[in-house]
């Protein structure tokens, strides 16, 4: 509301003031009416400034009041000028009104600079660049005034000395006024409408003052257009105080961007005043004032040089900051990949060094469960712990995502000692966002011995880190040449898998899952086999981990799913009631974490015409242990009507806890609990407990790896109703659905 009133107030004042100032031209010069209007506008402007400052609560009130005092002194000088004319019948020059004008100017300058100054941000240094710009303009304009006005006036010995000094004082004040206006407009703070109105009033006053100074006879001047311009200056000053933007904005630190096209043009124009003076004097055939021109040229050169050197310094500082930012990670403040690689390049030349790569285990789970904000804060805390565990000469960098790198100066012992400290630094849980998170990391380390190629050192550390991952979490591994053989073998196997998928080298086999005790086939588990044309049979234990690592498991898993579902429909059509009631498909953690996996399953079921109730998706405890995307995918599958089985149950991280978070239908009891089932003692305890858990939770238990009739009989005695294993049938492309093996009971 106050802003609205302020906007209407300053606009009303500006409109009325402009109309009165222009109407002043219609009033006869020298009349009482013109005197009353002229001085009345001046007094009104003073009063409006006071009102505007108080109503808008200007922060620089002292400066505004000083400025208002200067305006009042100006008006008093105008009044004295008019009174002297009325009383004496002429306007003496110089006279007491000139003294009032001279007193008013310093008040106006100081008030203007203070009123237009923005609030400073902290202890920001002063804007030296703006001061230099103002000095350049003052020197350029001052040179013109000196050559064409001040010096001719001072050397005019036919005029009294006091008159000459007063005449010289006015253009001097004009130069200073020009400097003040320039300083106002070149200040690094934003140019608000209030500041622009102040500048407009100053420029009007300056222009009219120059015109009045150049009048042929000071004593004969009595108003007209020049006085109308002075009135417009008063109106603009008062409007500046009324405008709501009288509150200055926070000044921004000066920077290279402040040296824009406008400032460059202004500085260039001022420096060109030197040759302009020379050309003008030459054309007029005047005696050239070499001393003034020379001093002015030197002063301008030094000021412009100082301005450019400051600009170059700012550019250099900004370039240094940008380079530093380009070498730092935005989130953690650590060195980034580029800086780390440059440091490794220097390290391989200067002496022995160790490169350690580490990857946080389960970081994706943190992001999935708690959100990326918590994940980012976790990375910041990890970065701080890693930094605290290093020596001053070591360097830690964030390579991207949850992967960090450490450059250790020294030999193998130094590198191993640093790795131990890093492991210890990550041992304690991290408290982030109200969550206690246990951080585990996998480390790979390599040294610079035997190579001067920084890329090779990084590659070795990367190979060692992935070898440590294959060995399990919380592991660290030092590079050795034999790791390259393993890596190369995995790479070759990956390429051959790609070819095998494209050329149809993979095939499906199915193992029966039977009902106890009679051994009637109820379900089948689909299993993939690879018959390589040169290698021969390749075990799933060999190629599945490689597929998990290189991502081919996603494409392979989709092919398995489609093939198994299509085969199930064919068996149902061919064998009727003898066909299996359900078919199970193994799904990896990589598949579960793929976006849209549940929708893929839904599409396959729809395309094959298979009911969701006939499909069992088998997942391992490890795949869903971390929760997040994998568990959500399992829940989405359950919502479709698909049955969920926990494979190899009892061997994972937290089996019983998973039964509360994962919607499970089937528990597949691991073979390790079946192998010694028939032996006396405690060997049957776990198998007994698991069947009791299954029955209590309403789940179906399937015993895996049954190889003898005695095992089958004991399982049935313990309460198991379903089993699979070689005793009931080996995996085959076409199981015998009509064979009825009998379990020993």
C-alpha positions in Angstrom: 0.0 0.0 0.0 2.8 2.4 0.9 4.6 1.6 -2.3 1.5 2.4 -4.3 1.1 5.7 -2.5 4.8 6.5 -3.1 4.4 5.7 -6.8 1.4 8.0 -7.1 3.0 10.7 -5.1 6.2 11.0 -7.1 4.4 10.8 -10.4 2.0 13.5 -9.4 4.8 15.8 -8.2 6.8 15.2 -11.4 3.8 15.9 -13.6 2.8 19.1 -11.9 6.5 20.3 -11.6 7.2 19.8 -15.3 4.0 21.6 -16.2 4.9 24.6 -13.9 8.5 24.6 -15.1 7.5 24.8 -18.8 4.7 27.2 -18.0 7.3 29.5 -16.5 8.4 30.4 -20.0 5.0 32.1 -20.6 5.5 34.5 -17.6 7.1 37.9 -18.5 10.7 38.0 -17.5 11.6 40.1 -14.5 8.1 40.2 -13.3 7.1 39.6 -9.7 5.1 36.6 -10.9 8.1 35.0 -12.4 10.1 35.6 -9.3 7.4 34.0 -7.1 7.0 31.0 -9.3 10.8 30.5 -9.7 11.6 30.7 -6.0 8.3 29.0 -5.0 9.3 25.9 -7.0 12.7 25.9 -5.3 11.2 26.1 -1.8 8.6 23.5 -2.7 11.4 21.1 -4.0 13.2 21.5 -0.6 10.1 20.7 1.3 9.2 17.7 -0.9 12.7 16.3 -0.4 12.4 16.4 3.4 8.9 14.8 3.2 10.0 12.1 0.7 13.1 11.2 2.8 11.0 10.9 6.0 8.1 9.0 4.4 10.3 6.5 2.5 12.6 6.2 5.5 15.7 6.5 3.3 18.7 4.7 4.9 21.1 7.5 4.0 19.1 10.2 5.7 22.1 12.3 6.7 23.2 12.6 3.1 19.7 13.4 1.9 19.3 16.2 4.5 22.7 17.6 3.5 21.6 17.5 -0.1 18.3 19.2 0.9 20.4 21.9 2.7 22.3 22.5 -0.5 19.1 22.9 -2.5 17.8 25.3 0.2 21.0 27.3 0.0 20.7 27.4 -3.8 17.2 28.8 -3.5 18.3 31.4 -0.9 21.0 32.4 -3.4 18.3 32.8 -6.1 16.2 34.9 -3.7 19.2 37.1 -2.9 19.9 37.5 -6.6 16.3 38.6 -7.2 16.2 40.9 -4.1 19.5 42.6 -5.2 17.9 43.3 -8.5 14.8 44.8 -7.0 16.6 46.8 -4.4 19.6 48.0 -6.3 17.9 48.0 -9.7 20.7 45.8 -11.1 22.4 42.5 -10.5 25.9 43.2 -9.1 28.6 40.7 -10.1 30.2 39.3 -8.0 27.8 39.7 -5.0 26.7 37.8 -1.9 24.4 35.5 -3.9 27.6 34.1 -5.5 28.9 33.2 -2.0 25.7 31.3 -1.3 26.0 29.4 -4.6 29.6 28.5 -3.7 28.5 27.2 -0.3 25.7 25.2 -1.9 27.8 23.2 -4.3 29.9 21.2 -1.7 26.7 20.4 0.2 25.1 19.1 -3.1 28.1 17.1 -4.0 28.5 15.4 -0.6 24.8 14.8 -0.3 24.5 13.3 -3.8 27.4 10.9 -3.3 25.9 9.7 0.0 22.3 9.5 -1.1 23.1 7.5 -4.3 25.5 5.1 -2.5 24.2 1.5 -2.3 24.5 -0.5 0.9 27.8 -2.3 0.9 28.1 -6.1 1.1 30.2 -6.8 4.2 33.6 -5.3 4.1 33.8 -5.0 0.3 36.7 -2.8 -0.9 35.8 0.5 -2.4 35.1 0.8 -6.1 38.5 2.2 -7.2 37.5 1.6 -10.9 34.6 4.0 -10.5 36.8 6.6 -8.9 39.3 6.4 -11.7 36.5 6.7 -14.3 35.2 9.8 -12.6 38.8 11.2 -12.5 39.2 10.6 -16.3 36.0 12.5 -17.1 37.0 15.3 -14.7 40.4 15.7 -16.3 39.0 15.6 -19.9 36.2 18.1 -19.2 38.5 20.2 -17.0 41.0 20.5 -19.9 38.3 21.9 -22.2 37.1 24.3 -19.5 40.7 25.4 -18.8 41.7 26.0 -22.4 38.6 27.7 -23.6 37.2 29.4 -20.5 39.2 29.4 -17.3 42.6 30.4 -18.6 41.2 33.2 -20.9 39.3 34.5 -18.0 42.3 34.5 -15.7 44.5 36.2 -18.2 41.9 38.9 -18.9 43.7 41.7 -17.0 41.0 44.2 -18.0 38.6 42.5 -15.5 39.0 42.9 -11.8 40.7 40.0 -10.0 37.8 39.2 -7.8 35.5 39.1 -10.8 37.9 36.8 -12.6 38.2 34.5 -9.7 34.4 34.2 -9.3 34.0 33.7 -13.0 36.6 30.9 -12.9 34.9 29.3 -9.8 31.7 28.6 -11.6 33.2 26.4 -14.4 35.4 24.8 -11.8 32.3 23.8 -9.9 30.8 22.6 -13.1 33.7 20.3 -13.7 33.3 18.9 -10.2 29.6 18.5 -10.7 30.3 16.6 -13.8 32.6 14.3 -11.8 29.9 13.8 -9.1 27.3 12.8 -11.7 29.7 10.4 -13.4 30.5 8.8 -10.1 26.8 8.4 -9.4 26.2 6.7 -12.7 29.3 4.5 -12.8 28.9 3.2 -9.3 28.8 -0.7 -9.3 25.4 -0.7 -7.6 22.2 -0.9 -9.7 20.9 2.4 -11.2 17.6 2.8 -9.5 15.0 5.3 -10.8 15.7 7.5 -7.7 19.4 7.7 -8.7 18.6 8.3 -12.3 16.3 11.2 -11.3 19.1 12.6 -9.1 21.4 12.4 -12.1 18.9 14.0 -14.4 18.5 16.9 -12.0 22.2 17.4 -11.8 22.6 17.3 -15.6 19.9 19.9 -16.0 21.5 22.1 -13.4 24.9 21.5 -15.0 23.8 22.3 -18.5 21.9 25.5 -17.4 24.9 26.5 -15.4 27.2 26.1 -18.4 24.8 28.1 -20.5 24.5 30.8 -17.9 28.3 31.0 -17.6 28.7 31.4 -21.3 26.1 34.3 -21.4 27.7 37.4 -22.9 26.8 39.6 -19.9 26.1 38.1 -16.5 24.5 41.3 -15.2 22.0 41.5 -18.0 20.7 37.9 -17.8 17.1 37.8 -16.3 15.6 34.2 -16.9 14.0 32.5 -19.8 14.8 29.0 -21.0 17.8 28.6 -18.6 15.7 29.3 -15.6 13.1 26.9 -16.8 15.9 24.3 -16.9 16.9 25.1 -13.3 13.3 24.5 -12.2 13.2 21.1 -14.0 16.4 20.2 -12.1 14.7 21.1 -8.8 11.6 19.0 -9.8 13.8 16.0 -10.7 15.7 16.1 -7.3 12.5 16.2 -5.3 11.0 13.4 -7.4 14.1 11.3 -6.6 13.3 11.7 -2.9 9.7 10.7 -3.3 10.4 7.7 -5.5 10.1 4.3 -3.5 13.5 3.2 -4.8 15.1 5.8 -2.6 16.3 2.7 -0.7 19.6 1.9 -2.4 20.2 -1.7 -3.4 23.2 -3.7 -2.2 26.2 -2.8 -4.3 27.7 -5.6 -6.2 31.5 -6.2 -6.2 33.1 -4.6 -9.2 34.3 -7.1 -11.8 35.5 -7.2 -15.4 31.9 -7.2 -16.7 31.6 -3.6 -15.3 34.0 -2.6 -18.0 31.4 -2.7 -20.6 30.8 -1.0 -23.9 29.3 2.1 -22.3 32.3 2.8 -20.0 34.7 2.1 -22.8 33.0 4.6 -25.1 32.9 7.2 -22.3 36.6 6.8 -21.5 37.5 6.8 -25.2 35.6 10.1 -25.7 37.4 11.7 -22.8 40.8 10.7 -24.0 39.9 12.1 -27.5 39.3 15.5 -25.9 43.0 16.1 -26.0 43.4 15.9 -29.8 40.0 17.7 -30.1 41.4 20.7 -28.2 44.4 20.7 -30.4 42.4 20.6 -33.6 40.0 23.3 -32.3 42.8 25.6 -31.4 44.5 24.9 -34.7 41.4 25.7 -36.7 40.8 28.8 -34.8 44.5 29.8 -35.2 44.7 30.3 -31.5 48.0 30.0 -29.6 48.1 26.4 -28.5 48.3 25.9 -24.8 50.9 23.2 -24.9 51.5 23.0 -21.1 47.8 22.4 -20.3 47.3 20.0 -23.2 50.5 18.1 -22.3 49.6 17.8 -18.6 46.1 16.8 -19.5 47.3 14.2 -22.0 49.7 12.7 -19.4 47.1 12.7 -16.7 44.6 11.0 -18.9 47.1 8.4 -20.1 48.1 7.5 -16.5 44.5 7.3 -15.4 43.4 5.1 -18.4 46.5 3.0 -17.9 45.6 2.5 -14.2 42.0 1.6 -15.2 43.1 -0.9 -17.8 45.7 -2.4 -15.4 42.9 -2.9 -12.8 40.7 -4.5 -15.4 43.5 -6.8 -16.5 44.1 -7.7 -12.9 40.4 -8.4 -12.4 40.4 -10.6 -15.5 43.4 -12.5 -14.2 41.9 -13.0 -10.8 38.6 -14.2 -12.4 40.5 -16.5 -14.7 42.3 -17.9 -11.7 39.1 -18.5 -9.9 37.5 -20.0 -12.9 40.5 -22.3 -13.3 40.2 -23.3 -9.7 36.5 -24.0 -10.1 37.2 -26.0 -13.2 39.6 -28.2 -11.2 37.2 -28.7 -8.2 34.2 -30.8 -7.6 31.2 -28.6 -7.0 29.6 -30.8 -4.3 32.6 -31.8 -2.1 35.2 -29.2 -2.9 37.7 -31.9 -3.6 39.9 -32.0 -6.7 38.0 -33.3 -9.7 39.1 -35.9 -12.4 40.9 -33.3 -14.5 43.1 -32.0 -11.6 43.7 -35.6 -10.4 44.9 -36.8 -13.8 47.2 -33.8 -14.1 48.6 -34.5 -10.7 49.2 -38.2 -11.6 50.9 -37.0 -14.8 53.4 -35.0 -12.7 53.8 -37.8 -10.2 54.9 -40.4 -12.7 57.7 -38.1 -13.7 58.9 -36.8 -10.3 59.1 -40.0 -8.3 57.4 -43.0 -6.8 53.7 -42.6 -6.2 50.6 -44.7 -5.4 47.2 -44.3 -7.0 44.2 -45.6 -5.1 40.6 -45.8 -6.5 37.8 -46.5 -4.1 34.1 -47.0 -4.7 31.3 -46.8 -2.1 29.3 -50.0 -1.8 25.5 -49.6 -1.7 25.5 -45.9 -2.4 22.7 -46.3 -4.9 20.6 -47.9 -2.2 21.1 -44.8 0.0 19.8 -42.6 -2.9 16.8 -44.9 -3.5 15.8 -45.2 0.2 16.5 -41.7 1.5 16.7 -39.4 -1.6 19.6 -37.7 -3.4 19.9 -34.9 -0.8 20.9 -37.4 1.8 23.1 -39.1 -0.7 24.9 -35.8 -1.5 25.4 -35.0 2.2 26.8 -38.5 2.6 29.4 -37.8 -0.2 30.4 -34.6 1.5 30.9 -36.3 4.8 32.9 -39.1 3.1 35.0 -36.5 1.4 35.8 -34.9 4.7 36.8 -38.2 6.3 39.0 -39.1 3.4 40.7 -35.7 3.5 41.3 -36.1 7.3 43.0 -39.5 6.9 45.6 -38.2 4.4 48.9 -36.6 4.8 49.5 -33.0 3.6 51.4 -34.2 0.5 48.6 -36.6 -0.6 45.7 -35.6 -2.8 42.1 -36.9 -2.8 39.7 -36.4 -5.6 36.1 -37.2 -6.5 36.1 -38.9 -9.9 32.4 -38.9 -10.3 29.3 -40.4 -8.7 30.5 -42.3 -5.6 34.0 -43.0 -6.9 37.0 -41.3 -5.3 40.7 -41.4 -6.0 43.8 -40.8 -3.8 47.3 -39.9 -5.0 49.9 -41.0 -2.4 53.4 -39.7 -2.5 55.9 -42.5 -1.8 56.4 -46.2 -2.2 54.3 -49.4 -1.6 54.5 -49.1 2.2 53.2 -45.6 2.1 50.3 -46.6 -0.1 49.3 -49.5 2.0 49.5 -47.4 5.2 47.2 -44.7 3.6 44.7 -47.4 2.5 44.5 -48.7 6.1 43.9 -45.2 7.4 41.1 -44.7 4.7 39.5 -48.0 5.7 39.6 -46.9 9.4 38.2 -43.5 8.5 35.1 -45.1 6.9 34.7 -47.7 9.7 32.3 -45.6 11.9 28.7 -45.0 10.7 27.9 -41.6 9.2 25.1 -39.6 10.7 23.2 -37.8 7.8 19.7 -36.3 8.0 18.8 -38.2 11.1 20.0 -41.5 9.6 22.9 -43.6 10.8 24.5 -44.9 7.6 27.3 -47.5 7.5 29.7 -46.8 4.6 31.7 -49.5 3.0 34.2 -49.0 0.3 36.2 -51.2 -2.1 39.8 -50.1 -2.8 42.1 -50.8 -5.7 45.7 -49.5 -5.5 48.5 -49.4 -8.1 52.0 -47.8 -8.1 53.9 -46.0 -10.9 56.7 -48.5 -11.0 57.5 -49.8 -14.5 55.4 -47.1 -16.4 55.6 -43.4 -17.2 52.0 -43.4 -18.6 49.5 -41.8 -16.1 46.6 -43.5 -18.0 48.2 -46.9 -17.4 48.5 -46.2 -13.7 44.8 -45.2 -13.4 43.9 -48.3 -15.4 45.8 -50.6 -13.1 44.1 -49.1 -10.0 40.8 -49.5 -11.7 41.5 -53.2 -12.5 42.5 -53.8 -8.9 39.4 -52.1 -7.6 37.1 -54.3 -9.7 39.0 -57.3 -8.6 38.4 -56.3 -5.0 34.7 -55.9 -5.8 34.6 -59.5 -7.2 36.1 -60.7 -3.9 33.3 -59.0 -1.9 32.7 -55.6 -0.2 35.1 -54.0 2.3 38.0 -55.4 0.4 41.2 -53.8 -1.0 43.4 -55.2 -3.7 46.8 -54.2 -5.0 47.4 -54.5 -8.7 49.4 -57.4 -10.1 49.9 -58.5 -13.7 47.8 -61.6 -13.3 44.7 -59.3 -12.8 45.1 -58.2 -16.4 44.8 -61.8 -17.5 41.5 -62.2 -15.5 40.2 -58.9 -16.8 41.2 -59.7 -20.4 39.5 -63.1 -20.1 36.3 -61.4 -18.8 36.4 -59.0 -21.7 36.9 -61.7 -24.2 34.1 -63.7 -22.7 31.8 -60.6 -22.8 32.5 -60.2 -26.5 31.8 -63.9 -27.2 28.6 -63.6 -25.2 27.5 -60.7 -27.4 28.1 -62.9 -30.4 26.4 -65.8 -28.8 23.2 -63.8 -28.2 23.2 -62.6 -31.8 23.8 -66.0 -33.3 21.6 -68.1 -31.0 24.2 -70.0 -29.1 22.2 -70.0 -25.9 19.4 -72.5 -25.1 17.0 -73.2 -22.3 16.7 -76.3 -20.1 14.1 -76.9 -17.4 14.4 -78.8 -14.1 11.3 -80.4 -12.5 9.9 -79.2 -9.2 7.9 -82.1 -7.8 5.3 -82.7 -5.1 6.2 -85.0 -2.2 5.9 -87.9 -1.5 4.9 -89.3 -4.9 7.2 -87.1 -6.9 4.6 -85.8 -9.4 5.9 -82.9 -11.5 4.2 -79.6 -10.5 6.5 -76.8 -11.7 9.7 -76.4 -13.7 12.6 -74.0 -13.1 14.0 -72.5 -16.3 17.8 -72.5 -16.6 20.0 -71.1 -19.4 22.9 -73.0 -21.0 25.6 -71.8 -23.4 27.2 -74.1 -25.9 30.1 -72.2 -27.4 31.2 -73.4 -30.9 34.9 -73.4 -29.8 34.9 -73.5 -26.0 32.2 -76.1 -25.8 29.9 -76.0 -22.8 30.4 -72.8 -20.7 29.1 -73.0 -17.1 26.6 -70.4 -15.9 28.9 -69.9 -12.9 31.5 -68.6 -15.4 29.4 -66.4 -17.8 26.6 -65.0 -15.5 29.0 -62.9 -13.3 30.5 -61.4 -16.5 27.1 -60.7 -17.9 26.2 -59.0 -14.6 29.3 -56.8 -14.8 29.0 -55.7 -18.4 25.2 -55.4 -18.4 24.5 -58.1 -20.9 22.4 -59.9 -18.2 19.6 -57.4 -18.9 19.3 -58.5 -22.6 20.0 -62.2 -21.7 17.4 -62.1 -18.9 14.8 -60.7 -21.2 15.5 -63.5 -23.8 15.2 -66.1 -21.0 11.9 -64.7 -19.8 10.3 -64.5 -23.3 11.6 -68.0 -24.2 10.4 -69.6 -21.0 6.9 -68.1 -21.1 6.5 -69.1 -24.8 7.6 -72.6 -23.9 5.2 -72.8 -21.1 2.3 -72.0 -23.4 3.4 -74.6 -25.9 3.6 -77.3 -23.2 0.1 -76.4 -21.9 -1.3 -76.8 -25.4 0.6 -80.1 -26.1 0.3 -81.9 -22.7 -2.8 -80.4 -21.1 -3.2 -81.5 -17.5 0.2 -83.2 -17.5 1.9 -79.8 -18.3 3.6 -78.0 -15.4 1.3 -75.7 -13.4 3.9 -72.9 -13.1 7.3 -72.0 -14.5 10.0 -70.1 -12.6 12.5 -67.7 -14.1 15.6 -66.5 -12.3 16.0 -62.7 -12.2 19.3 -60.9 -11.3 19.8 -57.7 -9.2 20.8 -55.8 -12.3 17.5 -56.7 -14.0 15.4 -55.7 -10.9 17.2 -52.3 -10.8 16.4 -51.6 -14.5 13.7 -49.0 -14.9 10.4 -50.5 -16.1 11.3 -54.1 -15.4 7.8 -54.9 -14.1 6.3 -53.4 -17.2 8.6 -55.6 -19.3 7.3 -58.7 -17.5 3.7 -57.5 -18.1 4.3 -57.0 -21.8 5.9 -60.5 -22.1 2.9 -62.1 -20.4 0.5 -60.3 -22.6 2.4 -61.1 -25.8 2.6 -64.8 -25.0 -1.0 -65.1 -23.6 0.3 -66.4 -20.3 -1.4 -65.7 -17.0 0.7 -63.9 -14.3 -0.4 -66.6 -11.8 1.6 -69.2 -13.8 4.9 -67.3 -13.5 7.3 -67.5 -10.6 10.1 -65.0 -10.5 13.1 -66.2 -8.4 15.3 -63.6 -6.8 18.2 -64.0 -4.4 18.4 -62.5 -1.0 21.4 -60.5 -2.1 19.5 -58.9 -4.9 16.8 -57.4 -2.6 18.9 -57.0 0.5 19.5 -53.3 0.0 15.8 -52.4 -0.7 15.2 -49.5 -2.9 14.5 -50.0 -6.6 14.9 -53.8 -6.5 12.3 -54.3 -3.7 9.9 -51.9 -5.5 10.2 -53.9 -8.7 9.4 -57.1 -6.7 6.3 -55.4 -5.2 5.3 -54.3 -8.7 5.6 -57.8 -10.0 3.5 -59.1 -7.0 0.8 -56.5 -7.9 0.7 -58.0 -11.4 -0.1 -61.4 -9.8 3.3 -63.0 -10.4 4.6 -65.3 -7.6 7.9 -64.4 -5.9 10.4 -66.9 -4.8 13.5 -66.3 -2.6 16.2 -68.5 -4.1 19.0 -70.1 -2.0 17.2 -69.0 1.1 19.2 -69.0 4.3 22.6 -68.1 2.8 22.2 -64.4 2.4 22.5 -61.3 4.6 19.4 -61.2 6.7 17.0 -63.9 5.5 14.3 -63.6 8.2 14.3 -59.8 8.0 13.6 -59.9 4.2 10.4 -61.8 4.9 9.0 -58.7 6.5 9.9 -56.3 3.6 9.7 -58.5 0.4 6.3 -60.0 -0.7 7.4 -63.6 -0.9 5.3 -66.6 -1.9 8.0 -69.4 -2.1 11.1 -70.1 0.0 13.7 -72.2 -1.9 15.8 -73.8 0.9 19.4 -73.9 -0.2 21.1 -77.2 -1.1 23.6 -76.8 1.8 20.8 -77.5 4.3 19.8 -80.6 2.5 23.1 -82.3 1.8 23.6 -83.7 5.4 19.9 -84.0 6.3 20.0 -87.7 6.8 23.0 -87.7 9.2 22.5 -87.9 12.9 22.8 -84.9 15.2 22.1 -81.2 14.5 22.2 -81.3 10.7 18.4 -81.3 10.3 17.8 -78.4 12.7 17.9 -75.6 10.1 15.8 -77.4 7.6 13.3 -78.1 10.4 13.3 -74.4 11.4 12.8 -73.2 7.8 9.8 -75.4 7.2 8.2 -74.2 10.4 8.9 -70.5 9.4 7.3 -71.3 6.0 4.2 -72.9 7.4 3.8 -70.1 10.0 3.9 -67.4 7.3 1.8 -69.3 4.9 4.6 -69.7 2.4 5.5 -72.6 0.1 8.9 -74.3 0.9 10.9 -76.0 -1.9 13.9 -78.0 -0.9 16.8 -77.7 -3.5 19.5 -80.1 -4.4 17.7 -83.4 -3.5 19.9 -86.2 -4.8 18.8 -89.3 -2.9 15.5 -91.0 -1.9 16.6 -90.9 1.7 16.8 -87.1 1.5 13.4 -86.9 -0.1 11.9 -89.1 2.6 13.4 -87.1 5.4 12.2 -83.9 3.9 8.7 -85.2 3.6 8.9 -86.4 7.2 9.9 -82.8 8.3 6.8 -81.4 6.4 8.2 -80.4 3.0 5.7 -80.8 0.2 7.9 -79.7 -2.7 11.5 -80.5 -3.8 13.8 -80.4 -6.8 17.1 -82.0 -7.6 18.8 -84.7 -9.6 16.9 -87.4 -7.8 13.7 -86.1 -9.6 15.3 -85.1 -12.9 18.2 -83.3 -14.4 17.6 -80.1 -16.4 16.5 -80.9 -19.9 15.0 -79.1 -22.9 12.0 -81.4 -22.7 11.4 -82.9 -19.3 9.4 -86.1 -19.1 6.0 -84.8 -17.8 4.5 -88.3 -17.7 7.2 -90.0 -15.6 6.3 -90.6 -11.9 9.4 -91.1 -9.8 8.4 -92.4 -6.3 10.1 -90.9 -3.3 11.4 -93.3 -0.6 9.2 -92.8 2.4 
